[in-house]
Amino acid sequence: MDKRGKFIVFEGGEGSGKDTHIDRLKKKYAGREDIVFTREPGGTPQGEQIRSLLLTPRERKISVPRELVLFVAARAILLEEVILPALAAGKTVISNRFGLSTIAYQIYGRQCNEHLPMLQKLSAFAVGDAIPSDYILLDVTPEVGLARVRSRGDGLTSFDAENLAFHNRVREGYLKHISDYNGLVIDADRPLEEVWATVEAEVANIIG
Ligand code: TMP
């Protein structure tokens, strides 16, 4: 019998509300030792170092190949140290982002469509068959999402600071590829409580 746990991933552009909804899920499921929350990039000490390297705004941008490979490296570390052991122990993993982010941001956002087959090969090598059981896309219009980010007033990451066209391409990538994973799309332009009601019900349904 396969006792691997569920692997739920939240995806979405800037200001889609992922952090808020995942925080609420953490509170709702506090004390459930069979549920592990994590995030990408990050989730391990080395992964958090890669996160700060990638997200800190800098004068000279890092190259797209370097950026892409670092995201996949952070993913490989997180898998080995956190996700795979948890799934093997039959736990549910809820991750803030996973592989679809690299397709949306590096392939679509950075306009490197010709590199999609290479990313797929690299992911097969580094990530193997660790495919999420449930992808949930919080789909936000970039104008709405970026306004939310700015209103938080806690500074912008190097990705937040990209122009609107970049964020529109990211959204396009998400919407094109979410169906590759049979994922669920939730309209995250709606008010927070409405989106939360959907998120809460969907996760309860998956976890059972
Ligand atoms: P966030 O956790 O606040 O969403 O920040 C992560 C940022 O990193 C976000 O702007 C999206 C970006 N990112 C990529 O560009 N590619 C990736 O593969 C991942 C996981 C994140």
Boltz pocket constraint, residues with backbone or C-beta under 6 A from the ligand:
constraints:
  - pocket:
      binder: B
      contacts: [[A, 12], [A, 14], [A, 39], [A, 40], [A, 41], [A, 55], [A, 71], [A, 72], [A, 96], [A, 97], [A, 98], [A, 99], [A, 101], [A, 102], [A, 103], [A, 105], [A, 106], [A, 157], [A, 159], [A, 160]]
      max_distance: 6.0
